[in-house]
């Protein structure tokens, strides 16, 4: 039986909250999402499907820092609801095809829209400059990638997603699962259970 | 020599990426340029120009770092470029030299090396598109590219960035099979703490112009 994610390890009875970001237009991502959702059935889960939702791109205007702090100029689209759902979550799980060593364009669109959750001022993380987080707590980032076109692309994806975690203030390199061709999807459930216990 | 430049910033003409293209261009007199900023245009905008872009000897890509990678709006453009270039090579571009590609990424953080993964993504884009990756530069303190534009490029504070872009330009100008020996990572010659101080003061000044106070900057609208 697949491992399941149930409660916080804090000893409280509060249910763990997990938000998934995936693209249903990508068959592997769809299967991974189903496997992880099943594994997390004891937690409170939300899902954002980048393959069906309408998302406006980040304009790089920085109004979310200097005009309406914390709020994007694009209100009411899927990016705004993604921001709220991830802010309420303990974990955000991003499932993506590996695209030139990074996230697929439709998934990256959502990550770009997270800029309102950071603060314009800076701090040092692991010897590098990064933006301060806007909120007292942020969800921990977990990533599942698949379909890397080469070993170089897979290695780039590992470094890239580690940088994402560093940017968010968690210097851990752990938290990215890369699936090879013909993956055993039951590994995804065990991986998620292990990650949320850390 | 014909050089096509893609400005990958959603901020278009007002972007630091546009400033980078202008600086590289200034080191290459006598070359013929086509410069496009396709990110905020309709999806089909760039398609009408692709043939002309593909036929250039060199493609220079300049873009800002968004959340540790290439902006999504520019990823969509590169996806179209990749698909189009492969088709073009099998059609009207058959037999022509493979296009050489250089890239310059910039970020608002102090350390230019934070652009390393984004440049590697461009290298993988080239590998997947049949393009010739020739290397690039990652520039930190990117916001200073525009704010320092009235200061001579040879001034001490600008020199590391100017020299990096000059190296890119020289590799472009050199023989067709020349390339950078490795990616260059640098930033303006300003101490970390001073850049932090100046950057934060800059954000605060811009906020004040919008009637936003220092306290307002800390707003947490999604709490509760």
Interface residues (C-beta under 8 A of the other chain):
Chain A: X57 X58 X59 X60 X61 X62 X65 X66 X67 X69 X70 X71 X83 X84 X87 X88 X99 X100 X101 X102 X103 X105 X106 X108 X109 X111 X112 X114 X115 X117 X119 X120 X121 X122 X128 X129 X130 X134 X135 X136 X149 X150 X152 X153 X156 X159 X160 X163 X164 X167
Chain B: X9 X10 X11 X15 X39 X40 X64 X66 X67 X68 X69 X70 X71 X72 X73 X75 X76 X78 X79 X109 X110 X111 X114 X116 X117 X120 X121 X122 X124 X125 X127 X128 X192 X195 X196 X199 X200 X203 X206 X207 X210 X212 X216 X217 X218 X219 X220 X221 X222 X223
